Amino acid sequence: MYRLLFNLFFKPLDAETSHKIVDTGLQLASKIGILRAGKRSKKIEVMGLKLENRLGLGAGFDKNAKLVRPLHALGFGHVEVGTVTFHAQPGNPKPRSFRIPEYDALINRMGFNNDGAVVISKRLAKLRKDHRNLPVIGVNIGKSRIVEAKDAAEDYRSTTKLVASVADYLAVNVSSPNTPGLRDLQQVESLRPILQAVLDECEGKPVLVKVSPDLADADFLEVLKLVQNLKLTGVIMTNTTTRREGVGTSPVLDEAGGLSGPVLAARSIEMLKIARRELSNEYVIISVGGVSSVVQAVERIHFGADLVQVYTGLIYQGPLWPKRLAKALAN
C-alpha cells in the first residue's frame, strides 16, 4: 500500500519537496497527538545509555532536530540529528537530492544545510525540558563550510561546546562527500586533532567517528587504531559513496553527490566485519548503509554491530517499517 502511495503522490515530486511535506506532516501529527510514542521501558544498554531497541535513524533526515518525537513514535530507539555545524548554512544550490526508485537509492549533495549549533542546541534543550519520553538523541557534527581545513579542529570544538550538554552521544562526521575537503580530514594526521578537540569538550558523552565507505582498507585500519588510541566510544559505518557501481545506467547517476541505498550494503558489511575483528567488544559499532529489509537489519547484529541505523530504507519502505525492524532486532 505504501509503495502505491509513494508512486502516486511522492514520485512526481522532487525528492527535497517530498521530504519537506513529510517533515511538516510528522510535526503536525505529533503536535495534535495522532503520532505519539507509548511509554516503553528501556531494555538494552549500549554506550552506557539505556535504549528501547537497537534501531536508529541515521543523520541527515532530521537535520535541525525538529522531528525527534514523531520519529520516536515511528519506532526508533535512537535518533541522530544533524549534521550540525557551528555556523548556520544554507547548503548547496538546488536541486541537490535525487531519487533512483528502480534501485531504492538516493543521491544527495545537500551540503550540511542546518540552522547552526546555537539554534539547534537551544531547540534540543527545550525539547528535553518539555518532554521526558524521548529516544536516545545523538548529535552528528561537521565542519562549517566557511572554515578552512587548518581550522577544522577548533570549529568542531566550538560546536561540541554548544551541543554536548543536550546530546546523549556525539558523532563526528568527517565523511560526507558534499563539503569540499571534508573527506581529507579522515586522514589520521588531520583526524587526530579534531577528535581530541571533541573529546576535550564532550562533557563525558560518548564520542564516535563516522567514516566513508570509500576509504581504502589500509586507511580504515589506521582510523580504527586511532579510535583505540584516543579511547573513543566507537565508530559509525558508513556514510554515502561517490562511487556508482551496481546501479545500472540511470541518467540521475551523472549527478554529483553521495549515493545511498542497497548498493552500499556489501561495503558496509565488509567494513563492519573488519571493525569487529579489530575492535574489542568494549568499542561500539553502529552499522548504517544499505539496510533495506528485516533480514538485513538482523544480519548486521550477527556480524557484530551493537546498533543499526537506517535512512534511505525509510524513504522507500514507509512509516510502518521501523517498528517491524525494531521488533525483529529485539527478537
SEDRENLUM-134844 format. One record per residue (C-alpha): residue in three letters; x, y, z. Coordinates in Angstrom, 1 decimal, always signed. Each point is the difference from the previous one (the first is absolute). Last residue first. Layout:
BEGIN
atom code ALA, px X, py Y, pz Z .
...
This chain:
BEGIN
atom code ASN, px +13.9, py -11.0, pz +19.0 .
atom code ALA, px +0.7, py +3.7, pz +0.7 .
atom code LEU, px +1.5, py +0.5, pz -3.4 .
atom code ALA, px -3.1, py -1.4, pz -1.6 .
atom code LYS, px -2.3, py +2.3, pz +2.1 .
atom code ALA, px +2.1, py +3.0, pz -0.9 .
atom code LEU, px -0.1, py -0.8, pz -3.7 .
atom code ARG, px -3.8, py -0.5, pz +0.0 .
atom code LYS, px -0.4, py +3.3, pz +1.9 .
atom code PRO, px +2.2, py +1.8, pz -2.5 .
atom code TRP, px -2.0, py -1.2, pz -3.0 .
atom code LEU, px -3.4, py +1.6, pz +0.8 .
atom code PRO, px +1.1, py +3.4, pz -1.2 .
atom code GLY, px +1.0, py -1.0, pz -3.5 .
atom code GLN, px +2.2, py -2.4, pz -1.9 .
atom code TYR, px +1.5, py +2.3, pz -2.6 .
atom code ILE, px +0.9, py +3.0, pz +2.1 .
atom code LEU, px +0.7, py -2.1, pz +3.1 .
atom code GLY, px +2.5, py -2.1, pz -1.9 .
atom code THR, px +1.9, py +3.2, pz -0.9 .
atom code TYR, px +0.6, py +0.7, pz +3.7 .
atom code VAL, px +0.9, py -3.0, pz +2.2 .
atom code GLN, px +2.1, py -0.6, pz +3.1 .
atom code VAL, px +1.0, py -3.2, pz +1.8 .
atom code LEU, px +1.5, py -0.3, pz +3.5 .
atom code ASP, px +2.6, py -2.2, pz +1.6 .
atom code ALA, px +1.3, py -1.4, pz -3.3 .
atom code GLY, px +1.8, py -3.3, pz +0.1 .
atom code PHE, px -0.8, py -1.9, pz -3.2 .
atom code HIS, px -3.1, py -1.5, pz +1.7 .
atom code ILE, px -1.2, py +3.5, pz +0.8 .
atom code ARG, px +0.4, py +1.0, pz -3.7 .
atom code GLU, px -1.9, py -3.1, pz -1.1 .
atom code VAL, px -3.0, py +1.1, pz +2.1 .
atom code ALA, px -0.3, py +3.1, pz -2.1 .
atom code GLN, px +0.5, py -1.9, pz -3.2 .
atom code VAL, px -2.8, py -2.4, pz +0.8 .
atom code VAL, px -2.4, py +2.8, pz +0.9 .
atom code SER, px +0.6, py +1.6, pz -3.3 .
atom code SER, px +1.6, py +3.0, pz -1.7 .
atom code VAL, px +3.3, py +0.6, pz +1.9 .
atom code GLY, px +2.4, py +1.5, pz -2.6 .
atom code GLY, px +2.1, py +2.1, pz +2.3 .
atom code VAL, px +0.1, py +0.2, pz +3.7 .
atom code SER, px +1.8, py -2.1, pz +2.7 .
atom code ILE, px +0.6, py +1.5, pz +3.4 .
atom code ILE, px +3.1, py -1.6, pz +1.6 .
atom code VAL, px +0.7, py +0.5, pz +3.7 .
atom code TYR, px +3.5, py -0.7, pz +1.4 .
atom code GLU, px +0.1, py -2.1, pz +3.2 .
atom code ASN, px -0.6, py -3.1, pz -2.2 .
atom code SER, px +3.6, py +0.2, pz -1.2 .
atom code LEU, px +0.8, py +1.7, pz -3.3 .
atom code GLU, px +2.0, py -1.4, pz -2.9 .
atom code ARG, px -2.3, py -2.9, pz -0.9 .
atom code ARG, px -3.1, py +2.0, pz +0.6 .
atom code ALA, px +1.3, py +2.8, pz -2.2 .
atom code ILE, px +0.9, py -2.3, pz -2.8 .
atom code LYS, px -3.4, py -1.8, pz +0.1 .
atom code LEU, px -1.8, py +3.4, pz +0.0 .
atom code MET, px +2.2, py +1.2, pz -2.9 .
atom code GLU, px -1.1, py -3.0, pz -2.1 .
atom code ILE, px -3.6, py +0.5, pz +1.0 .
atom code SER, px +0.0, py +3.6, pz -1.0 .
atom code ARG, px +1.7, py -0.9, pz -3.3 .
atom code ALA, px -2.6, py -2.6, pz -0.9 .
atom code ALA, px -3.0, py +2.2, pz +1.1 .
atom code LEU, px +0.8, py +3.2, pz -1.7 .
atom code VAL, px -1.8, py -0.9, pz -3.2 .
atom code PRO, px -3.1, py -0.5, pz +2.1 .
atom code GLY, px -0.5, py +3.7, pz +0.5 .
atom code SER, px +2.3, py +3.1, pz +0.0 .
atom code LEU, px +1.9, py +2.0, pz -2.6 .
atom code GLY, px +1.9, py +3.1, pz +1.0 .
atom code GLY, px +0.1, py +3.0, pz -2.4 .
atom code ALA, px +0.5, py +1.0, pz -3.6 .
atom code GLU, px -2.8, py -0.8, pz -2.5 .
atom code ASP, px +1.0, py -2.3, pz -2.9 .
atom code LEU, px -1.7, py -2.9, pz +1.8 .
atom code VAL, px -3.3, py +1.7, pz -0.6 .
atom code PRO, px +0.2, py -1.1, pz -3.6 .
atom code SER, px -0.6, py -3.6, pz +1.2 .
atom code THR, px +2.6, py -2.4, pz -1.4 .
atom code GLY, px +0.2, py -2.9, pz +2.4 .
atom code VAL, px +0.3, py +0.4, pz +3.8 .
atom code GLY, px +2.7, py -2.4, pz +0.9 .
atom code GLU, px +3.1, py +2.2, pz -0.3 .
atom code ARG, px -0.6, py +3.8, pz +0.4 .
atom code ARG, px +2.6, py +1.0, pz +2.5 .
atom code THR, px -0.3, py +3.3, pz +1.9 .
atom code THR, px -1.2, py -2.0, pz +3.1 .
atom code THR, px -2.2, py +0.9, pz +2.9 .
atom code ASN, px +1.0, py -0.3, pz +3.7 .
atom code THR, px +0.8, py -3.3, pz +1.5 .
atom code MET, px +0.8, py -1.2, pz +2.6 .
atom code ILE, px -0.2, py +1.6, pz +3.5 .
atom code VAL, px +3.0, py -0.5, pz +2.3 .
atom code GLY, px +0.6, py -0.4, pz +3.7 .
atom code THR, px +0.1, py +1.5, pz +3.5 .
atom code LEU, px +3.3, py +1.7, pz -0.7 .
atom code LYS, px +3.0, py -1.1, pz +2.0 .
atom code LEU, px +2.5, py +2.3, pz -1.7 .
atom code ASN, px +2.3, py -2.9, pz -1.0 .
atom code GLN, px -2.9, py -2.3, pz -0.7 .
atom code VAL, px -1.8, py +2.3, pz -2.3 .
atom code LEU, px +3.4, py +0.9, pz -1.6 .
atom code LYS, px +0.6, py -3.7, pz -0.7 .
atom code LEU, px -3.4, py -0.2, pz -1.6 .
atom code VAL, px +0.9, py +3.1, pz -2.2 .
atom code GLU, px +3.2, py -1.8, pz -1.1 .
atom code LEU, px -2.0, py -3.1, pz -0.9 .
atom code PHE, px -2.2, py +2.1, pz -2.1 .
atom code ASP, px +3.0, py +1.5, pz -1.9 .
atom code ALA, px +1.3, py -3.5, pz -0.8 .
atom code ASP, px -3.5, py -1.2, pz -1.0 .
atom code ALA, px -0.4, py +2.9, pz -2.5 .
atom code LEU, px -2.6, py +2.5, pz +1.1 .
atom code ASP, px -2.9, py +0.2, pz -2.5 .
atom code PRO, px -2.5, py -1.3, pz +2.5 .
atom code SER, px +0.5, py +3.3, pz +1.9 .
atom code VAL, px +0.3, py +0.3, pz +3.8 .
atom code LYS, px -2.0, py +1.2, pz +3.0 .
atom code VAL, px +2.0, py +0.6, pz +3.2 .
atom code LEU, px -1.5, py -0.8, pz +3.4 .
atom code VAL, px +0.0, py +2.0, pz +3.2 .
atom code PRO, px -1.9, py -1.1, pz +3.2 .
atom code LYS, px -0.8, py +3.0, pz +2.3 .
atom code GLY, px +2.5, py +0.8, pz +2.7 .
atom code GLU, px -0.5, py +3.8, pz -0.3 .
atom code CYS, px +0.9, py -0.2, pz -3.7 .
atom code GLU, px +2.4, py +3.0, pz +0.0 .
atom code ASP, px +3.5, py -1.7, pz +0.1 .
atom code LEU, px -1.3, py -3.0, pz -1.9 .
atom code VAL, px -1.1, py +2.2, pz -2.8 .
atom code ALA, px +3.4, py +1.7, pz -0.2 .
atom code GLN, px +1.7, py -3.3, pz +0.1 .
atom code LEU, px -2.1, py -1.3, pz -2.8 .
atom code ILE, px +0.9, py +3.0, pz -2.2 .
atom code PRO, px +3.7, py -0.1, pz +1.0 .
atom code ARG, px +0.2, py -3.7, pz -1.0 .
atom code LEU, px -1.9, py +0.3, pz -3.3 .
atom code SER, px +2.5, py +2.1, pz -1.9 .
atom code GLU, px +3.0, py -2.3, pz +0.6 .
atom code VAL, px -2.3, py -3.0, pz -0.2 .
atom code GLN, px -1.3, py +0.8, pz -3.5 .
atom code GLN, px -3.8, py +0.2, pz +0.4 .
atom code LEU, px +0.3, py +3.7, pz -0.3 .
atom code ASP, px +0.5, py -0.4, pz -3.7 .
atom code ARG, px -3.6, py -1.0, pz -0.1 .
atom code LEU, px -1.0, py +3.6, pz +0.8 .
atom code GLY, px +1.9, py +1.7, pz -2.8 .
atom code PRO, px -3.0, py +1.5, pz -1.6 .
atom code THR, px -3.2, py -0.8, pz +1.9 .
atom code ASN, px -2.3, py -2.4, pz -1.9 .
atom code PRO, px +2.0, py -3.3, pz +0.2 .
atom code SER, px -1.0, py -0.5, pz +3.7 .
atom code SER, px +2.7, py -1.8, pz +1.9 .
atom code VAL, px +1.4, py +2.1, pz +2.8 .
atom code ASN, px -3.2, py -0.2, pz +2.2 .
atom code VAL, px +0.8, py -0.3, pz +3.7 .
atom code ALA, px -3.0, py -1.6, pz +1.7 .
atom code LEU, px -0.8, py +1.2, pz +3.5 .
atom code TYR, px -2.0, py -1.9, pz +2.6 .
atom code ASP, px -2.9, py +0.8, pz +2.3 .
atom code ALA, px +0.0, py +3.5, pz -1.2 .
atom code VAL, px -1.4, py +3.2, pz +1.8 .
atom code SER, px +3.2, py +0.7, pz +2.1 .
atom code ALA, px +2.3, py -0.8, pz -2.9 .
atom code VAL, px -1.7, py +2.4, pz -2.5 .
atom code LEU, px +1.6, py +3.4, pz +0.6 .
atom code LYS, px +3.5, py -1.0, pz +1.0 .
atom code THR, px +0.0, py -2.6, pz -2.7 .
atom code THR, px -0.6, py +2.6, pz -2.7 .
atom code SER, px +2.9, py +2.1, pz +1.2 .
atom code ARG, px +2.3, py -3.0, pz +0.1 .
atom code TYR, px -1.0, py -1.1, pz -3.5 .
atom code ASP, px +1.0, py +3.5, pz -1.3 .
atom code GLU, px +3.2, py -0.1, pz +2.1 .
atom code ALA, px +1.0, py -3.3, pz -1.7 .
atom code ALA, px -0.9, py +1.2, pz -3.5 .
atom code ASP, px +2.3, py +3.1, pz +0.1 .
atom code LYS, px +2.6, py -1.5, pz -2.5 .
atom code ALA, px -2.9, py -1.2, pz -2.1 .
atom code GLU, px -1.3, py +3.5, pz -0.5 .
atom code VAL, px -3.3, py +1.0, pz +1.5 .
atom code ILE, px -2.7, py +1.4, pz -2.4 .
atom code ARG, px -1.6, py -3.4, pz -0.5 .
atom code SER, px -0.4, py -0.7, pz +3.7 .
atom code LYS, px +1.4, py -3.4, pz +0.9 .
atom code GLY, px -2.3, py -2.7, pz +1.3 .
atom code ILE, px -1.9, py -1.1, pz +3.1 .
atom code ASN, px -2.5, py -2.9, pz +0.4 .
atom code VAL, px -2.0, py +0.3, pz +3.2 .
atom code GLY, px -1.4, py -3.2, pz +1.4 .
atom code ILE, px -3.2, py -0.1, pz +1.9 .
atom code VAL, px -1.1, py -3.0, pz +1.9 .
atom code PRO, px -3.8, py -0.2, pz -0.3 .
atom code LEU, px -2.3, py +2.4, pz +1.8 .
atom code ASN, px -2.7, py -0.4, pz +2.6 .
atom code ARG, px +0.9, py +2.8, pz +2.4 .
atom code HIS, px -1.2, py +3.0, pz -2.0 .
atom code ASP, px +0.0, py +3.8, pz +0.5 .
atom code LYS, px +3.5, py +0.5, pz +1.5 .
atom code ARG, px +1.6, py -2.5, pz -2.4 .
atom code LEU, px -1.6, py +1.6, pz -3.0 .
atom code LYS, px +0.9, py +3.5, pz +1.2 .
atom code ALA, px +3.7, py -1.1, pz +0.3 .
atom code LEU, px -0.2, py -1.5, pz -3.4 .
atom code ARG, px -1.3, py +3.2, pz -1.6 .
atom code LYS, px +2.7, py +2.0, pz +1.9 .
atom code SER, px +2.7, py -2.2, pz -1.4 .
atom code ILE, px -1.5, py +0.2, pz -3.5 .
atom code VAL, px +0.0, py +3.8, pz +0.0 .
atom code VAL, px +3.6, py +0.4, pz +1.2 .
atom code ALA, px +1.4, py -2.9, pz -2.0 .
atom code GLY, px -1.2, py +1.2, pz -3.4 .
atom code ASP, px -3.4, py +0.0, pz -1.7 .
atom code ASN, px +1.0, py -2.7, pz -2.5 .
atom code ASN, px +1.0, py -0.7, pz -3.6 .
atom code PHE, px +2.9, py -2.4, pz +0.2 .
atom code GLY, px +0.8, py +0.0, pz -3.7 .
atom code MET, px -3.1, py -1.5, pz -1.5 .
atom code ARG, px +1.8, py -2.0, pz -2.7 .
atom code ASN, px -2.4, py -2.9, pz +0.0 .
atom code ILE, px -0.4, py -3.2, pz -2.1 .
atom code LEU, px -2.6, py -2.4, pz +1.0 .
atom code ALA, px -0.6, py -3.7, pz -0.5 .
atom code ASP, px -3.0, py -2.5, pz -0.1 .
atom code TYR, px +1.7, py -1.4, pz -3.2 .
atom code GLU, px -2.9, py +0.7, pz -2.4 .
atom code PRO, px -1.0, py +2.9, pz +2.2 .
atom code ILE, px +3.2, py +2.1, pz -0.8 .
atom code ARG, px -0.8, py +3.1, pz +2.0 .
atom code PHE, px +1.8, py +3.3, pz -0.2 .
atom code SER, px +1.0, py +2.7, pz +2.6 .
atom code ARG, px +1.9, py +3.2, pz -0.8 .
atom code PRO, px -2.2, py +2.0, pz -2.3 .
atom code LYS, px +0.8, py +2.5, pz +1.4 .
atom code PRO, px +3.2, py +1.9, pz +1.0 .
atom code ASN, px +2.1, py -1.5, pz +2.7 .
atom code GLY, px -0.6, py +0.5, pz +3.7 .
atom code PRO, px -1.8, py +3.0, pz +1.7 .
atom code GLN, px +2.4, py +0.4, pz +2.9 .
atom code ALA, px -0.1, py +0.6, pz +3.7 .
atom code HIS, px +3.5, py +0.2, pz +1.4 .
atom code PHE, px +1.1, py -2.5, pz +2.6 .
atom code THR, px -1.1, py -2.9, pz -2.2 .
atom code VAL, px -2.7, py -2.6, pz +0.8 .
atom code THR, px -0.4, py -3.1, pz -2.2 .
atom code GLY, px -2.5, py -0.3, pz +1.5 .
atom code VAL, px -2.1, py -2.2, pz +2.2 .
atom code GLU, px +0.7, py -3.7, pz +0.9 .
atom code VAL, px -3.2, py -1.6, pz +1.3 .
atom code HIS, px +0.1, py -2.9, pz +2.4 .
atom code GLY, px -2.5, py -2.8, pz +0.8 .
atom code PHE, px -2.0, py +0.7, pz -3.2 .
atom code GLY, px -3.5, py -1.3, pz +0.0 .
atom code LEU, px -2.1, py +2.4, pz -2.1 .
atom code ALA, px -0.8, py +1.8, pz +3.3 .
atom code HIS, px +3.7, py +0.8, pz +0.5 .
atom code LEU, px -0.1, py +1.6, pz -3.5 .
atom code PRO, px -2.9, py +2.1, pz +1.1 .
atom code ARG, px +1.8, py +1.2, pz +3.1 .
atom code VAL, px +3.4, py +0.7, pz -1.5 .
atom code LEU, px -1.3, py +1.9, pz -3.1 .
atom code LYS, px +1.2, py +3.5, pz +0.5 .
atom code ALA, px +3.6, py -0.7, pz +0.7 .
atom code ASN, px +1.3, py +2.2, pz -2.9 .
atom code LYS, px +1.4, py -2.6, pz -2.4 .
atom code ASP, px -2.6, py -2.7, pz +0.7 .
atom code PHE, px +0.5, py -2.3, pz -3.0 .
atom code GLY, px +3.7, py +0.6, pz -0.4 .
atom code ALA, px +1.4, py -2.0, pz +2.9 .
atom code GLY, px -1.1, py -3.7, pz +0.3 .
atom code LEU, px -3.2, py -1.1, pz +1.6 .
atom code GLY, px +0.5, py -2.6, pz +2.7 .
atom code LEU, px -0.9, py -3.6, pz +0.7 .
atom code ARG, px +1.5, py -2.0, pz +2.9 .
atom code ASN, px -3.0, py +0.3, pz +2.3 .
atom code GLU, px -1.4, py +1.9, pz +3.0 .
atom code LEU, px +3.5, py +1.5, pz +0.8 .
atom code LYS, px +1.7, py +0.6, pz +3.3 .
atom code LEU, px +3.4, py +1.7, pz -0.4 .
atom code GLY, px +3.3, py -1.2, pz +1.3 .
atom code MET, px +1.3, py -0.2, pz -3.6 .
atom code VAL, px -2.7, py -2.7, pz -0.6 .
atom code GLU, px -2.5, py -1.2, pz +2.6 .
atom code ILE, px -3.1, py -1.9, pz -0.9 .
atom code LYS, px -3.5, py -0.1, pz +1.4 .
atom code LYS, px -1.3, py +3.6, pz +0.5 .
atom code SER, px -3.6, py -0.4, pz +0.9 .
atom code ARG, px -2.5, py +1.5, pz -2.4 .
atom code LYS, px -2.5, py +2.7, pz +0.5 .
atom code GLY, px -1.8, py +0.3, pz -3.3 .
atom code ALA, px +1.3, py +2.3, pz -2.7 .
atom code ARG, px -2.5, py +2.4, pz -1.4 .
atom code LEU, px -1.2, py +0.6, pz -3.6 .
atom code ILE, px -3.6, py +1.2, pz +0.0 .
atom code GLY, px +0.6, py +2.3, pz +2.9 .
atom code ILE, px -0.6, py +3.4, pz -1.6 .
atom code LYS, px +3.6, py +1.0, pz +0.1 .
atom code SER, px +1.4, py -3.4, pz -1.0 .
atom code ALA, px -2.2, py -0.2, pz -3.1 .
atom code LEU, px +0.9, py +3.6, pz -0.9 .
atom code GLN, px +3.8, py -0.6, pz +0.3 .
atom code LEU, px -0.2, py -3.2, pz -2.0 .
atom code GLY, px -2.1, py +1.7, pz -2.7 .
atom code THR, px +2.4, py +2.9, pz -0.3 .
atom code ASP, px +3.0, py -2.3, pz -0.4 .
atom code VAL, px -1.8, py -2.2, pz -2.4 .
atom code ILE, px -0.8, py +3.0, pz -2.2 .
atom code LYS, px +3.5, py +1.3, pz +0.3 .
atom code HIS, px +1.4, py -3.4, pz -1.0 .
atom code SER, px -2.2, py +0.0, pz -3.1 .
atom code THR, px +1.3, py +3.4, pz -1.0 .
atom code GLU, px +3.5, py -1.2, pz +0.4 .
atom code ALA, px -0.5, py -3.1, pz -2.1 .
atom code ASP, px -1.7, py +1.7, pz -3.0 .
atom code LEU, px -3.7, py -0.7, pz -0.3 .
atom code PRO, px -1.5, py -2.5, pz -2.5 .
atom code LYS, px +1.2, py -2.9, pz +2.2 .
atom code PHE, px -1.6, py +1.3, pz +3.1 .
atom code PHE, px -3.7, py -0.3, pz -0.6 .
atom code LEU, px -0.8, py -2.9, pz -2.3 .
atom code ASN, px +3.2, py -2.0, pz +0.2 .
atom code PHE, px +0.3, py +0.4, pz +3.8 .
atom code LEU, px -3.7, py -0.7, pz +0.5 .
atom code LEU, px +0.4, py -3.3, pz -1.9 .
atom code ARG, px +3.2, py -0.8, pz +2.0 .
atom code TYR, px -1.8, py +0.6, pz +3.2 .
atom code MET, px -2.8, py -2.4, pz -0.9 .
